[in-house]
Amino acid sequence: MRNKRFDLVLLDLAMPEISGIEVLKTLKEEGILASSKILLFSASPSFTDAEVERLKGEYGVVDRIRKPFTKKELLGVIAKNVS
């Protein structure tokens, strides 16, 4: 993301060595978020709609999708968020 622009970035919140929130914080600190659309996904039931709204406001997250999801659901969310 530092060297290339993407139409939409799919970011999982739970990754082995760094959380998605930490990635968002780093991208914001580096000024990369301003030109990026981020779609979050998570299987965690504790990741609430209120938390999604906070991340939308603080980091410009465009949407989220809950795991598990079907290919059709994922493609629908992508189509909705890529212009």
mmCIF file of the N, C-alpha and C atoms, coordinates in Angstrom:
data_MODEL
# 
_entry.id   MODEL 
# 
loop_
_atom_site.group_PDB 
_atom_site.id 
_atom_site.type_symbol 
_atom_site.label_atom_id 
_atom_site.label_alt_id 
_atom_site.label_comp_id 
_atom_site.label_asym_id 
_atom_site.label_entity_id 
_atom_site.label_seq_id 
_atom_site.pdbx_PDB_ins_code 
_atom_site.Cartn_x 
_atom_site.Cartn_y 
_atom_site.Cartn_z 
_atom_site.occupancy 
_atom_site.B_iso_or_equiv 
_atom_site.pdbx_formal_charge 
_atom_site.auth_seq_id 
_atom_site.auth_comp_id 
_atom_site.auth_asym_id 
_atom_site.auth_atom_id 
_atom_site.pdbx_PDB_model_num 
ATOM 1   N N  . MET A 1 1  ? 0.815   -1.197  0.000  1.00 0.00 ? 1  MET A N  1 
ATOM 2   C CA . MET A 1 1  ? 0.000   0.000   0.000  1.00 0.00 ? 1  MET A CA 1 
ATOM 3   C C  . MET A 1 1  ? 0.857   1.258   0.000  1.00 0.00 ? 1  MET A C  1 
ATOM 4   N N  . ARG A 1 2  ? 2.083   1.128   0.415  1.00 0.00 ? 2  ARG A N  1 
ATOM 5   C CA . ARG A 1 2  ? 2.968   2.290   0.406  1.00 0.00 ? 2  ARG A CA 1 
ATOM 6   C C  . ARG A 1 2  ? 3.354   2.692   -1.009 1.00 0.00 ? 2  ARG A C  1 
ATOM 7   N N  . ASN A 1 3  ? 3.413   1.721   -1.918 1.00 0.00 ? 3  ASN A N  1 
ATOM 8   C CA . ASN A 1 3  ? 3.931   1.991   -3.254 1.00 0.00 ? 3  ASN A CA 1 
ATOM 9   C C  . ASN A 1 3  ? 2.913   1.842   -4.369 1.00 0.00 ? 3  ASN A C  1 
ATOM 10  N N  . LYS A 1 4  ? 1.717   1.383   -4.055 1.00 0.00 ? 4  LYS A N  1 
ATOM 11  C CA . LYS A 1 4  ? 0.728   1.145   -5.093 1.00 0.00 ? 4  LYS A CA 1 
ATOM 12  C C  . LYS A 1 4  ? -0.659  1.447   -4.559 1.00 0.00 ? 4  LYS A C  1 
ATOM 13  N N  . ARG A 1 5  ? -1.516  1.990   -5.413 1.00 0.00 ? 5  ARG A N  1 
ATOM 14  C CA . ARG A 1 5  ? -2.896  2.282   -5.024 1.00 0.00 ? 5  ARG A CA 1 
ATOM 15  C C  . ARG A 1 5  ? -3.795  1.118   -5.438 1.00 0.00 ? 5  ARG A C  1 
ATOM 16  N N  . PHE A 1 6  ? -4.744  0.783   -4.561 1.00 0.00 ? 6  PHE A N  1 
ATOM 17  C CA . PHE A 1 6  ? -5.706  -0.283  -4.823 1.00 0.00 ? 6  PHE A CA 1 
ATOM 18  C C  . PHE A 1 6  ? -7.110  0.297   -4.766 1.00 0.00 ? 6  PHE A C  1 
ATOM 19  N N  . ASP A 1 7  ? -8.025  -0.262  -5.548 1.00 0.00 ? 7  ASP A N  1 
ATOM 20  C CA . ASP A 1 7  ? -9.413  0.203   -5.522 1.00 0.00 ? 7  ASP A CA 1 
ATOM 21  C C  . ASP A 1 7  ? -10.072 -0.079  -4.179 1.00 0.00 ? 7  ASP A C  1 
ATOM 22  N N  . LEU A 1 8  ? -9.729  -1.205  -3.577 1.00 0.00 ? 8  LEU A N  1 
ATOM 23  C CA . LEU A 1 8  ? -10.295 -1.610  -2.298 1.00 0.00 ? 8  LEU A CA 1 
ATOM 24  C C  . LEU A 1 8  ? -9.310  -2.556  -1.614 1.00 0.00 ? 8  LEU A C  1 
ATOM 25  N N  . VAL A 1 9  ? -9.112  -2.353  -0.325 1.00 0.00 ? 9  VAL A N  1 
ATOM 26  C CA . VAL A 1 9  ? -8.216  -3.207  0.453  1.00 0.00 ? 9  VAL A CA 1 
ATOM 27  C C  . VAL A 1 9  ? -9.065  -4.048  1.400  1.00 0.00 ? 9  VAL A C  1 
ATOM 28  N N  . LEU A 1 10 ? -8.900  -5.363  1.333  1.00 0.00 ? 10 LEU A N  1 
ATOM 29  C CA . LEU A 1 10 ? -9.595  -6.279  2.229  1.00 0.00 ? 10 LEU A CA 1 
ATOM 30  C C  . LEU A 1 10 ? -8.692  -6.536  3.423  1.00 0.00 ? 10 LEU A C  1 
ATOM 31  N N  . LEU A 1 11 ? -9.162  -6.214  4.610  1.00 0.00 ? 11 LEU A N  1 
ATOM 32  C CA . LEU A 1 11 ? -8.332  -6.305  5.809  1.00 0.00 ? 11 LEU A CA 1 
ATOM 33  C C  . LEU A 1 11 ? -9.022  -7.128  6.882  1.00 0.00 ? 11 LEU A C  1 
ATOM 34  N N  . ASP A 1 12 ? -8.412  -8.234  7.248  1.00 0.00 ? 12 ASP A N  1 
ATOM 35  C CA . ASP A 1 12 ? -8.923  -9.059  8.339  1.00 0.00 ? 12 ASP A CA 1 
ATOM 36  C C  . ASP A 1 12 ? -8.498  -8.423  9.660  1.00 0.00 ? 12 ASP A C  1 
ATOM 37  N N  . LEU A 1 13 ? -9.376  -8.458  10.641 1.00 0.00 ? 13 LEU A N  1 
ATOM 38  C CA . LEU A 1 13 ? -9.031  -7.881  11.940 1.00 0.00 ? 13 LEU A CA 1 
ATOM 39  C C  . LEU A 1 13 ? -8.152  -8.797  12.766 1.00 0.00 ? 13 LEU A C  1 
ATOM 40  N N  . ALA A 1 14 ? -8.259  -10.106 12.554 1.00 0.00 ? 14 ALA A N  1 
ATOM 41  C CA . ALA A 1 14 ? -7.491  -11.063 13.347 1.00 0.00 ? 14 ALA A CA 1 
ATOM 42  C C  . ALA A 1 14 ? -6.453  -11.741 12.463 1.00 0.00 ? 14 ALA A C  1 
ATOM 43  N N  . MET A 1 15 ? -5.216  -11.308 12.612 1.00 0.00 ? 15 MET A N  1 
ATOM 44  C CA . MET A 1 15 ? -4.112  -11.903 11.857 1.00 0.00 ? 15 MET A CA 1 
ATOM 45  C C  . MET A 1 15 ? -3.071  -12.400 12.849 1.00 0.00 ? 15 MET A C  1 
ATOM 46  N N  . PRO A 1 16 ? -2.192  -13.295 12.432 1.00 0.00 ? 16 PRO A N  1 
ATOM 47  C CA . PRO A 1 16 ? -1.267  -13.938 13.371 1.00 0.00 ? 16 PRO A CA 1 
ATOM 48  C C  . PRO A 1 16 ? -0.305  -12.997 14.103 1.00 0.00 ? 16 PRO A C  1 
ATOM 49  N N  . GLU A 1 17 ? 0.283   -12.039 13.423 1.00 0.00 ? 17 GLU A N  1 
ATOM 50  C CA . GLU A 1 17 ? 1.337   -11.254 14.065 1.00 0.00 ? 17 GLU A CA 1 
ATOM 51  C C  . GLU A 1 17 ? 0.978   -9.803  14.332 1.00 0.00 ? 17 GLU A C  1 
ATOM 52  N N  . ILE A 1 18 ? -0.087  -9.326  13.712 1.00 0.00 ? 18 ILE A N  1 
ATOM 53  C CA . ILE A 1 18 ? -0.512  -7.941  13.900 1.00 0.00 ? 18 ILE A CA 1 
ATOM 54  C C  . ILE A 1 18 ? -2.018  -7.883  13.694 1.00 0.00 ? 18 ILE A C  1 
ATOM 55  N N  . SER A 1 19 ? -2.692  -7.049  14.466 1.00 0.00 ? 19 SER A N  1 
ATOM 56  C CA . SER A 1 19 ? -4.148  -6.956  14.307 1.00 0.00 ? 19 SER A CA 1 
ATOM 57  C C  . SER A 1 19 ? -4.491  -5.972  13.187 1.00 0.00 ? 19 SER A C  1 
ATOM 58  N N  . GLY A 1 20 ? -5.683  -6.111  12.666 1.00 0.00 ? 20 GLY A N  1 
ATOM 59  C CA . GLY A 1 20 ? -6.144  -5.185  11.648 1.00 0.00 ? 20 GLY A CA 1 
ATOM 60  C C  . GLY A 1 20 ? -6.199  -3.759  12.166 1.00 0.00 ? 20 GLY A C  1 
ATOM 61  N N  . ILE A 1 21 ? -6.520  -3.597  13.433 1.00 0.00 ? 21 ILE A N  1 
ATOM 62  C CA . ILE A 1 21 ? -6.554  -2.257  14.043 1.00 0.00 ? 21 ILE A CA 1 
ATOM 63  C C  . ILE A 1 21 ? -5.147  -1.658  14.039 1.00 0.00 ? 21 ILE A C  1 
ATOM 64  N N  . GLU A 1 22 ? -4.145  -2.457  14.340 1.00 0.00 ? 22 GLU A N  1 
ATOM 65  C CA . GLU A 1 22 ? -2.762  -1.967  14.305 1.00 0.00 ? 22 GLU A CA 1 
ATOM 66  C C  . GLU A 1 22 ? -2.364  -1.564  12.883 1.00 0.00 ? 22 GLU A C  1 
ATOM 67  N N  . VAL A 1 23 ? -2.810  -2.322  11.907 1.00 0.00 ? 23 VAL A N  1 
ATOM 68  C CA . VAL A 1 23 ? -2.545  -1.965  10.506 1.00 0.00 ? 23 VAL A CA 1 
ATOM 69  C C  . VAL A 1 23 ? -3.191  -0.627  10.184 1.00 0.00 ? 23 VAL A C  1 
ATOM 70  N N  . LEU A 1 24 ? -4.447  -0.443  10.593 1.00 0.00 ? 24 LEU A N  1 
ATOM 71  C CA . LEU A 1 24 ? -5.128  0.830   10.347 1.00 0.00 ? 24 LEU A CA 1 
ATOM 72  C C  . LEU A 1 24 ? -4.380  2.000   10.988 1.00 0.00 ? 24 LEU A C  1 
ATOM 73  N N  . LYS A 1 25 ? -3.937  1.806   12.233 1.00 0.00 ? 25 LYS A N  1 
ATOM 74  C CA . LYS A 1 25 ? -3.203  2.868   12.932 1.00 0.00 ? 25 LYS A CA 1 
ATOM 75  C C  . LYS A 1 25 ? -1.922  3.224   12.186 1.00 0.00 ? 25 LYS A C  1 
ATOM 76  N N  . THR A 1 26 ? -1.197  2.218   11.735 1.00 0.00 ? 26 THR A N  1 
ATOM 77  C CA . THR A 1 26 ? 0.054   2.457   11.007 1.00 0.00 ? 26 THR A CA 1 
ATOM 78  C C  . THR A 1 26 ? -0.216  3.185   9.692  1.00 0.00 ? 26 THR A C  1 
ATOM 79  N N  . LEU A 1 27 ? -1.211  2.736   8.960  1.00 0.00 ? 27 LEU A N  1 
ATOM 80  C CA . LEU A 1 27 ? -1.540  3.380   7.683  1.00 0.00 ? 27 LEU A CA 1 
ATOM 81  C C  . LEU A 1 27 ? -1.967  4.829   7.891  1.00 0.00 ? 27 LEU A C  1 
ATOM 82  N N  . LYS A 1 28 ? -2.700  5.082   8.965  1.00 0.00 ? 28 LYS A N  1 
ATOM 83  C CA . LYS A 1 28 ? -3.115  6.454   9.261  1.00 0.00 ? 28 LYS A CA 1 
ATOM 84  C C  . LYS A 1 28 ? -1.905  7.319   9.599  1.00 0.00 ? 28 LYS A C  1 
ATOM 85  N N  . GLU A 1 29 ? -1.007  6.794   10.445 1.00 0.00 ? 29 GLU A N  1 
ATOM 86  C CA . GLU A 1 29 ? 0.196   7.535   10.823 1.00 0.00 ? 29 GLU A CA 1 
ATOM 87  C C  . GLU A 1 29 ? 1.050   7.877   9.602  1.00 0.00 ? 29 GLU A C  1 
ATOM 88  N N  . GLU A 1 30 ? 1.071   6.972   8.623  1.00 0.00 ? 30 GLU A N  1 
ATOM 89  C CA . GLU A 1 30 ? 1.880   7.182   7.420  1.00 0.00 ? 30 GLU A CA 1 
ATOM 90  C C  . GLU A 1 30 ? 1.137   7.969   6.339  1.00 0.00 ? 30 GLU A C  1 
ATOM 91  N N  . GLY A 1 31 ? -0.104  8.373   6.618  1.00 0.00 ? 31 GLY A N  1 
ATOM 92  C CA . GLY A 1 31 ? -0.865  9.169   5.665  1.00 0.00 ? 31 GLY A CA 1 
ATOM 93  C C  . GLY A 1 31 ? -1.380  8.395   4.465  1.00 0.00 ? 31 GLY A C  1 
ATOM 94  N N  . ILE A 1 32 ? -1.437  7.093   4.580  1.00 0.00 ? 32 ILE A N  1 
ATOM 95  C CA . ILE A 1 32 ? -1.850  6.248   3.456  1.00 0.00 ? 32 ILE A CA 1 
ATOM 96  C C  . ILE A 1 32 ? -3.366  6.073   3.406  1.00 0.00 ? 32 ILE A C  1 
ATOM 97  N N  . LEU A 1 33 ? -4.038  6.172   4.533  1.00 0.00 ? 33 LEU A N  1 
ATOM 98  C CA . LEU A 1 33 ? -5.473  5.917   4.568  1.00 0.00 ? 33 LEU A CA 1 
ATOM 99  C C  . LEU A 1 33 ? -6.292  6.899   3.751  1.00 0.00 ? 33 LEU A C  1 
ATOM 100 N N  . ALA A 1 34 ? -5.824  8.108   3.609  1.00 0.00 ? 34 ALA A N  1 
ATOM 101 C CA . ALA A 1 34 ? -6.600  9.128   2.905  1.00 0.00 ? 34 ALA A CA 1 
ATOM 102 C C  . ALA A 1 34 ? -6.942  8.715   1.481  1.00 0.00 ? 34 ALA A C  1 
ATOM 103 N N  . SER A 1 35 ? -6.108  7.910   0.865  1.00 0.00 ? 35 SER A N  1 
ATOM 104 C CA . SER A 1 35 ? -6.341  7.516   -0.521 1.00 0.00 ? 35 SER A CA 1 
ATOM 105 C C  . SER A 1 35 ? -6.735  6.039   -0.648 1.00 0.00 ? 35 SER A C  1 
ATOM 106 N N  . SER A 1 36 ? -7.182  5.433   0.447  1.00 0.00 ? 36 SER A N  1 
ATOM 107 C CA . SER A 1 36 ? -7.486  4.007   0.427  1.00 0.00 ? 36 SER A CA 1 
ATOM 108 C C  . SER A 1 36 ? -8.897  3.729   0.928  1.00 0.00 ? 36 SER A C  1 
ATOM 109 N N  . LYS A 1 37 ? -9.544  2.770   0.296  1.00 0.00 ? 37 LYS A N  1 
ATOM 110 C CA . LYS A 1 37 ? -10.824 2.263   0.774  1.00 0.00 ? 37 LYS A CA 1 
ATOM 111 C C  . LYS A 1 37 ? -10.542 0.934   1.456  1.00 0.00 ? 37 LYS A C  1 
ATOM 112 N N  . ILE A 1 38 ? -10.981 0.826   2.712  1.00 0.00 ? 38 ILE A N  1 
ATOM 113 C CA . ILE A 1 38 ? -10.705 -0.373  3.490  1.00 0.00 ? 38 ILE A CA 1 
ATOM 114 C C  . ILE A 1 38 ? -12.018 -1.099  3.791  1.00 0.00 ? 38 ILE A C  1 
ATOM 115 N N  . LEU A 1 39 ? -12.065 -2.386  3.465  1.00 0.00 ? 39 LEU A N  1 
ATOM 116 C CA . LEU A 1 39 ? -13.175 -3.261  3.807  1.00 0.00 ? 39 LEU A CA 1 
ATOM 117 C C  . LEU A 1 39 ? -12.663 -4.241  4.854  1.00 0.00 ? 39 LEU A C  1 
ATOM 118 N N  . LEU A 1 40 ? -13.283 -4.216  6.028  1.00 0.00 ? 40 LEU A N  1 
ATOM 119 C CA . LEU A 1 40 ? -12.869 -5.107  7.112  1.00 0.00 ? 40 LEU A CA 1 
ATOM 120 C C  . LEU A 1 40 ? -13.665 -6.395  7.077  1.00 0.00 ? 40 LEU A C  1 
ATOM 121 N N  . PHE A 1 41 ? -13.032 -7.466  7.511  1.00 0.00 ? 41 PHE A N  1 
ATOM 122 C CA . PHE A 1 41 ? -13.791 -8.681  7.752  1.00 0.00 ? 41 PHE A CA 1 
ATOM 123 C C  . PHE A 1 41 ? -13.314 -9.321  9.035  1.00 0.00 ? 41 PHE A C  1 
ATOM 124 N N  . SER A 1 42 ? -14.277 -9.967  9.700  1.00 0.00 ? 42 SER A N  1 
ATOM 125 C CA . SER A 1 42 ? -13.992 -10.562 11.002 1.00 0.00 ? 42 SER A CA 1 
ATOM 126 C C  . SER A 1 42 ? -15.032 -11.627 11.308 1.00 0.00 ? 42 SER A C  1 
ATOM 127 N N  . ALA A 1 43 ? -14.623 -12.629 12.051 1.00 0.00 ? 43 ALA A N  1 
ATOM 128 C CA . ALA A 1 43 ? -15.545 -13.660 12.526 1.00 0.00 ? 43 ALA A CA 1 
ATOM 129 C C  . ALA A 1 43 ? -15.983 -13.376 13.954 1.00 0.00 ? 43 ALA A C  1 
ATOM 130 N N  . SER A 1 44 ? -15.386 -12.381 14.575 1.00 0.00 ? 44 SER A N  1 
ATOM 131 C CA . SER A 1 44 ? -15.633 -12.109 15.981 1.00 0.00 ? 44 SER A CA 1 
ATOM 132 C C  . SER A 1 44 ? -17.028 -11.523 16.210 1.00 0.00 ? 44 SER A C  1 
ATOM 133 N N  . PRO A 1 45 ? -17.831 -12.169 17.054 1.00 0.00 ? 45 PRO A N  1 
ATOM 134 C CA . PRO A 1 45 ? -19.149 -11.614 17.371 1.00 0.00 ? 45 PRO A CA 1 
ATOM 135 C C  . PRO A 1 45 ? -19.048 -10.372 18.253 1.00 0.00 ? 45 PRO A C  1 
ATOM 136 N N  . SER A 1 46 ? -17.897 -10.151 18.859 1.00 0.00 ? 46 SER A N  1 
ATOM 137 C CA . SER A 1 46 ? -17.726 -8.974  19.718 1.00 0.00 ? 46 SER A CA 1 
ATOM 138 C C  . SER A 1 46 ? -17.429 -7.707  18.906 1.00 0.00 ? 46 SER A C  1 
ATOM 139 N N  . PHE A 1 47 ? -17.209 -7.867  17.609 1.00 0.00 ? 47 PHE A N  1 
ATOM 140 C CA . PHE A 1 47 ? -16.964 -6.712  16.747 1.00 0.00 ? 47 PHE A CA 1 
ATOM 141 C C  . PHE A 1 47 ? -18.326 -6.160  16.338 1.00 0.00 ? 47 PHE A C  1 
ATOM 142 N N  . THR A 1 48 ? -18.787 -5.168  17.075 1.00 0.00 ? 48 THR A N  1 
ATOM 143 C CA . THR A 1 48 ? -20.160 -4.675  16.965 1.00 0.00 ? 48 THR A CA 1 
ATOM 144 C C  . THR A 1 48 ? -20.331 -3.627  15.867 1.00 0.00 ? 48 THR A C  1 
ATOM 145 N N  . ASP A 1 49 ? -21.590 -3.341  15.570 1.00 0.00 ? 49 ASP A N  1 
ATOM 146 C CA . ASP A 1 49 ? -21.902 -2.276  14.613 1.00 0.00 ? 49 ASP A CA 1 
ATOM 147 C C  . ASP A 1 49 ? -21.363 -0.932  15.105 1.00 0.00 ? 49 ASP A C  1 
ATOM 148 N N  . ALA A 1 50 ? -21.417 -0.708  16.414 1.00 0.00 ? 50 ALA A N  1 
ATOM 149 C CA . ALA A 1 50 ? -20.894 0.541   16.980 1.00 0.00 ? 50 ALA A CA 1 
ATOM 150 C C  . ALA A 1 50 ? -19.390 0.645   16.746 1.00 0.00 ? 50 ALA A C  1 
ATOM 151 N N  . GLU A 1 51 ? -18.680 -0.469  16.892 1.00 0.00 ? 51 GLU A N  1 
ATOM 152 C CA . GLU A 1 51 ? -17.235 -0.477  16.643 1.00 0.00 ? 51 GLU A CA 1 
ATOM 153 C C  . GLU A 1 51 ? -16.944 -0.209  15.171 1.00 0.00 ? 51 GLU A C  1 
ATOM 154 N N  . VAL A 1 52 ? -17.749 -0.777  14.297 1.00 0.00 ? 52 VAL A N  1 
ATOM 155 C CA . VAL A 1 52 ? -17.584 -0.522  12.858 1.00 0.00 ? 52 VAL A CA 1 
ATOM 156 C C  . VAL A 1 52 ? -17.771 0.965   12.575 1.00 0.00 ? 52 VAL A C  1 
ATOM 157 N N  . GLU A 1 53 ? -18.790 1.562   13.150 1.00 0.00 ? 53 GLU A N  1 
ATOM 158 C CA . GLU A 1 53 ? -19.039 2.995   12.930 1.00 0.00 ? 53 GLU A CA 1 
ATOM 159 C C  . GLU A 1 53 ? -17.881 3.844   13.458 1.00 0.00 ? 53 GLU A C  1 
ATOM 160 N N  . ARG A 1 54 ? -17.310 3.445   14.592 1.00 0.00 ? 54 ARG A N  1 
ATOM 161 C CA . ARG A 1 54 ? -16.153 4.172   15.130 1.00 0.00 ? 54 ARG A CA 1 
ATOM 162 C C  . ARG A 1 54 ? -14.982 4.086   14.157 1.00 0.00 ? 54 ARG A C  1 
ATOM 163 N N  . LEU A 1 55 ? -14.728 2.903   13.620 1.00 0.00 ? 55 LEU A N  1 
ATOM 164 C CA . LEU A 1 55 ? -13.623 2.725   12.673 1.00 0.00 ? 55 LEU A CA 1 
ATOM 165 C C  . LEU A 1 55 ? -13.877 3.463   11.367 1.00 0.00 ? 55 LEU A C  1 
ATOM 166 N N  . LYS A 1 56 ? -15.125 3.544   10.965 1.00 0.00 ? 56 LYS A N  1 
ATOM 167 C CA . LYS A 1 56 ? -15.462 4.323   9.767  1.00 0.00 ? 56 LYS A CA 1 
ATOM 168 C C  . LYS A 1 56 ? -15.094 5.787   9.988  1.00 0.00 ? 56 LYS A C  1 
ATOM 169 N N  . GLY A 1 57 ? -15.447 6.310   11.161 1.00 0.00 ? 57 GLY A N  1 
ATOM 170 C CA . GLY A 1 57 ? -15.146 7.704   11.457 1.00 0.00 ? 57 GLY A CA 1 
ATOM 171 C C  . GLY A 1 57 ? -13.670 7.975   11.672 1.00 0.00 ? 57 GLY A C  1 
ATOM 172 N N  . GLU A 1 58 ? -13.014 7.104   12.398 1.00 0.00 ? 58 GLU A N  1 
ATOM 173 C CA . GLU A 1 58 ? -11.614 7.333   12.759 1.00 0.00 ? 58 GLU A CA 1 
ATOM 174 C C  . GLU A 1 58 ? -10.632 6.984   11.638 1.00 0.00 ? 58 GLU A C  1 
ATOM 175 N N  . TYR A 1 59 ? -10.941 5.945   10.882 1.00 0.00 ? 59 TYR A N  1 
ATOM 176 C CA . TYR A 1 59 ? -9.985  5.466   9.884  1.00 0.00 ? 59 TYR A CA 1 
ATOM 177 C C  . TYR A 1 59 ? -10.513 5.466   8.453  1.00 0.00 ? 59 TYR A C  1 
ATOM 178 N N  . GLY A 1 60 ? -11.761 5.856   8.267  1.00 0.00 ? 60 GLY A N  1 
ATOM 179 C CA . GLY A 1 60 ? -12.297 5.878   6.917  1.00 0.00 ? 60 GLY A CA 1 
ATOM 180 C C  . GLY A 1 60 ? -12.647 4.514   6.354  1.00 0.00 ? 60 GLY A C  1 
ATOM 181 N N  . VAL A 1 61 ? -12.841 3.543   7.230  1.00 0.00 ? 61 VAL A N  1 
ATOM 182 C CA . VAL A 1 61 ? -13.263 2.210   6.786  1.00 0.00 ? 61 VAL A CA 1 
ATOM 183 C C  . VAL A 1 61 ? -14.591 2.365   6.047  1.00 0.00 ? 61 VAL A C  1 
ATOM 184 N N  . VAL A 1 62 ? -14.727 1.720   4.896  1.00 0.00 ? 62 VAL A N  1 
ATOM 185 C CA . VAL A 1 62 ? -15.949 1.888   4.105  1.00 0.00 ? 62 VAL A CA 1 
ATOM 186 C C  . VAL A 1 62 ? -17.035 0.878   4.449  1.00 0.00 ? 62 VAL A C  1 
ATOM 187 N N  . ASP A 1 63 ? -16.647 -0.309  4.897  1.00 0.00 ? 63 ASP A N  1 
ATOM 188 C CA . ASP A 1 63 ? -17.651 -1.342  5.165  1.00 0.00 ? 63 ASP A CA 1 
ATOM 189 C C  . ASP A 1 63 ? -17.000 -2.499  5.892  1.00 0.00 ? 63 ASP A C  1 
ATOM 190 N N  . ARG A 1 64 ? -17.822 -3.477  6.263  1.00 0.00 ? 64 ARG A N  1 
ATOM 191 C CA . ARG A 1 64 ? -17.308 -4.712  6.851  1.00 0.00 ? 64 ARG A CA 1 
ATOM 192 C C  . ARG A 1 64 ? -18.200 -5.857  6.431  1.00 0.00 ? 64 ARG A C  1 
ATOM 193 N N  . ILE A 1 65 ? -17.640 -7.034  6.459  1.00 0.00 ? 65 ILE A N  1 
ATOM 194 C CA . ILE A 1 65 ? -18.376 -8.249  6.178  1.00 0.00 ? 65 ILE A CA 1 
ATOM 195 C C  . ILE A 1 65 ? -17.980 -9.268  7.242  1.00 0.00 ? 65 ILE A C  1 
ATOM 196 N N  . ARG A 1 66 ? -18.968 -10.001 7.725  1.00 0.00 ? 66 ARG A N  1 
ATOM 197 C CA . ARG A 1 66 ? -18.707 -11.012 8.772  1.00 0.00 ? 66 ARG A CA 1 
ATOM 198 C C  . ARG A 1 66 ? -18.393 -12.366 8.153  1.00 0.00 ? 66 ARG A C  1 
ATOM 199 N N  . LYS A 1 67 ? -17.376 -13.020 8.720  1.00 0.00 ? 67 LYS A N  1 
ATOM 200 C CA . LYS A 1 67 ? -17.070 -14.389 8.323  1.00 0.00 ? 67 LYS A CA 1 
ATOM 201 C C  . LYS A 1 67 ? -17.983 -15.323 9.104  1.00 0.00 ? 67 LYS A C  1 
ATOM 202 N N  . PRO A 1 68 ? -18.369 -16.422 8.549  1.00 0.00 ? 68 PRO A N  1 
ATOM 203 C CA . PRO A 1 68 ? -18.084 -16.853 7.182  1.00 0.00 ? 68 PRO A CA 1 
ATOM 204 C C  . PRO A 1 68 ? -19.012 -16.138 6.196  1.00 0.00 ? 68 PRO A C  1 
ATOM 205 N N  . PHE A 1 69 ? -18.525 -15.936 5.004  1.00 0.00 ? 69 PHE A N  1 
ATOM 206 C CA . PHE A 1 69 ? -19.340 -15.331 3.956  1.00 0.00 ? 69 PHE A CA 1 
ATOM 207 C C  . PHE A 1 69 ? -19.151 -16.130 2.671  1.00 0.00 ? 69 PHE A C  1 
ATOM 208 N N  . THR A 1 70 ? -20.132 -15.998 1.808  1.00 0.00 ? 70 THR A N  1 
ATOM 209 C CA . THR A 1 70 ? -20.053 -16.696 0.532  1.00 0.00 ? 70 THR A CA 1 
ATOM 210 C C  . THR A 1 70 ? -19.338 -15.809 -0.482 1.00 0.00 ? 70 THR A C  1 
ATOM 211 N N  . LYS A 1 71 ? -18.920 -16.416 -1.547 1.00 0.00 ? 71 LYS A N  1 
ATOM 212 C CA . LYS A 1 71 ? -18.289 -15.666 -2.636 1.00 0.00 ? 71 LYS A CA 1 
ATOM 213 C C  . LYS A 1 71 ? -19.250 -14.595 -3.157 1.00 0.00 ? 71 LYS A C  1 
ATOM 214 N N  . LYS A 1 72 ? -20.523 -14.951 -3.284 1.00 0.00 ? 72 LYS A N  1 
ATOM 215 C CA . LYS A 1 72 ? -21.539 -13.999 -3.772 1.00 0.00 ? 72 LYS A CA 1 
ATOM 216 C C  . LYS A 1 72 ? -21.667 -12.806 -2.823 1.00 0.00 ? 72 LYS A C  1 
ATOM 217 N N  . GLU A 1 73 ? -21.683 -13.070 -1.513 1.00 0.00 ? 73 GLU A N  1 
ATOM 218 C CA . GLU A 1 73 ? -21.773 -11.981 -0.535 1.00 0.00 ? 73 GLU A CA 1 
ATOM 219 C C  . GLU A 1 73 ? -20.550 -11.065 -0.627 1.00 0.00 ? 73 GLU A C  1 
ATOM 220 N N  . LEU A 1 74 ? -19.366 -11.668 -0.717 1.00 0.00 ? 74 LEU A N  1 
ATOM 221 C CA . LEU A 1 74 ? -18.138 -10.876 -0.815 1.00 0.00 ? 74 LEU A CA 1 
ATOM 222 C C  . LEU A 1 74 ? -18.143 -10.029 -2.069 1.00 0.00 ? 74 LEU A C  1 
ATOM 223 N N  . LEU A 1 75 ? -18.493 -10.610 -3.192 1.00 0.00 ? 75 LEU A N  1 
ATOM 224 C CA . LEU A 1 75 ? -18.518 -9.848  -4.451 1.00 0.00 ? 75 LEU A CA 1 
ATOM 225 C C  . LEU A 1 75 ? -19.546 -8.725  -4.400 1.00 0.00 ? 75 LEU A C  1 
ATOM 226 N N  . GLY A 1 76 ? -20.656 -8.945  -3.701 1.00 0.00 ? 76 GLY A N  1 
ATOM 227 C CA . GLY A 1 76 ? -21.656 -7.891  -3.542 1.00 0.00 ? 76 GLY A CA 1 
ATOM 228 C C  . GLY A 1 76 ? -21.134 -6.715  -2.747 1.00 0.00 ? 76 GLY A C  1 
ATOM 229 N N  . VAL A 1 77 ? -20.440 -6.989  -1.657 1.00 0.00 ? 77 VAL A N  1 
ATOM 230 C CA . VAL A 1 77 ? -19.879 -5.923  -0.818 1.00 0.00 ? 77 VAL A CA 1 
ATOM 231 C C  . VAL A 1 77 ? -18.776 -5.186  -1.588 1.00 0.00 ? 77 VAL A C  1 
ATOM 232 N N  . ILE A 1 78 ? -17.974 -5.916  -2.333 1.00 0.00 ? 78 ILE A N  1 
ATOM 233 C CA . ILE A 1 78 ? -16.924 -5.281  -3.138 1.00 0.00 ? 78 ILE A CA 1 
ATOM 234 C C  . ILE A 1 78 ? -17.554 -4.372  -4.180 1.00 0.00 ? 78 ILE A C  1 
ATOM 235 N N  . ALA A 1 79 ? -18.556 -4.869  -4.903 1.00 0.00 ? 79 ALA A N  1 
ATOM 236 C CA . ALA A 1 79 ? -19.201 -4.074  -5.948 1.00 0.00 ? 79 ALA A CA 1 
ATOM 237 C C  . ALA A 1 79 ? -19.828 -2.807  -5.365 1.00 0.00 ? 79 ALA A C  1 
ATOM 238 N N  . LYS A 1 80 ? -20.389 -2.911  -4.175 1.00 0.00 ? 80 LYS A N  1 
ATOM 239 C CA . LYS A 1 80 ? -21.025 -1.756  -3.512 1.00 0.00 ? 80 LYS A CA 1 
ATOM 240 C C  . LYS A 1 80 ? -20.001 -0.673  -3.157 1.00 0.00 ? 80 LYS A C  1 
ATOM 241 N N  . ASN A 1 81 ? -18.754 -1.080  -2.903 1.00 0.00 ? 81 ASN A N  1 
ATOM 242 C CA . ASN A 1 81 ? -17.758 -0.140  -2.396 1.00 0.00 ? 81 ASN A CA 1 
ATOM 243 C C  . ASN A 1 81 ? -16.695 0.286   -3.392 1.00 0.00 ? 81 ASN A C  1 
ATOM 244 N N  . VAL A 1 82 ? -16.727 -0.249  -4.591 1.00 0.00 ? 82 VAL A N  1 
ATOM 245 C CA . VAL A 1 82 ? -15.761 0.147   -5.610 1.00 0.00 ? 82 VAL A CA 1 
ATOM 246 C C  . VAL A 1 82 ? -16.500 0.946   -6.662 1.00 0.00 ? 82 VAL A C  1 
ATOM 247 N N  . SER A 1 83 ? -16.039 2.152   -6.864 1.00 0.00 ? 83 SER A N  1 
ATOM 248 C CA . SER A 1 83 ? -16.715 2.986   -7.863 1.00 0.00 ? 83 SER A CA 1 
ATOM 249 C C  . SER A 1 83 ? -15.811 3.270   -9.042 1.00 0.00 ? 83 SER A C  1 
# 
